Amino acid sequence: MRAAVKFKRQEVKGSTYLVKLRIDPKTVIMVRTKESLKNWKTKYPDAVEII
């Protein structure tokens, strides 16, 4: 039997704000900060936030 491998997600300082952003029908990105979200929303005003 093999032991289960568990991966821990490394936390980046100030990365408590995670949001998925759908910028077009095929592309979904993860945004970590509010400033980054603001930048992406200015580039893609029709982007939709997904939880």
Sequence and secondary structure as in RCSB ss.txt:
>XXXX:A:sequence
MRAAVKFKRQEVKGSTYLVKLRIDPKTVIMVRTKESLKNWKTKYPDAVEII
>XXXX:A:secstr
            TT    EEEE SSS EEEE SHHHHHHHHHH TT EEE 
